[in-house]
């Protein structure tokens, strides 16, 4: 049986409730999150998609209500996802870690930072039109945003996957191995 077919049981007492992927725009949180959820047979929720389902396009919300209103509503929706009783794989929007309340809510979960370089990010972001934070100069704004948020990502992360950490499946393997190590360490206690 391949590792992608091995079912992973529900979390046991003391295990992280959900696995939360954080990181900069373009790091693959949605893609890796979906693959990880399939591997673990858990639901996957993307906070940006959740936001869009409730409020429509993020760019329109930014334009109509401003970034502060977006961040306030994002914090509320992320709290709803993190407090849900069913363990899930949750991909957070890049700016979610700006909220102190969100950073506190991340504590009982396994938090994985997907890192990447600007050279990797820019082709994935295109002209930036679907990402209101990037404005008219996606390259400069991405670098600026990353520099401001990176310390928060690292502060929250239990695991950091470096930019060179391979394919989607290899990244999923690394996260599953981390879960397994955590299970073994708890069973040794």
C-alpha positions, 0 to 999 in steps of 0.5 A: 500500500502506498503512503497516499493510501494509508488512512490517518486516524482522527486526532487523539487526545492532546493532538492538534485539532486541525492542520493549518497552512500559512504563508505568503501569497502564492506559496501553494497553501490551497493546493497543498492543503487540498492534497493533504486533506485527501491524504488524511481523509479530512475536509479542506477549507480555504479561508479565502474561498470561505470568505468569497462564498459569504461576501463575494470577491475579495477585491470587490470587498476591499474596494467597497469596504476597505482593508480594515473591514476585510481584516475584521471579517477575515478574523471572524471567519478564521475564528469560525474555521479554527473553532469548528469541532471537526479536525480539518486542513485549513488554508489561511489567507496570507494576511490572516496572521496579522490578527493577534486573536488569530495567532492566539487561536492557532496555538492548539493546531499544527501550523505549517508555514509554506515558504517561497522566494519572490522568484517563485511567487511572481509567476504564480501571481501574474499581474496581481489583479486578483490580489488587492494587497498587491496594487499596481506593482505586484513585485514590490508589494509582494516583497514588502508584504512578505518582509512585514509578515514573515516574522509572524508566519515563523512565530506561529509555525510548528513546521516551516517548509522551505521553498526548495522542499519539492513537489506538492506530494513531497510537501504533503509527505513532510507534513504527514511525517511531522504528524507521525513524529508528534504521535510517537512522541506523545505515545512515549510520554 
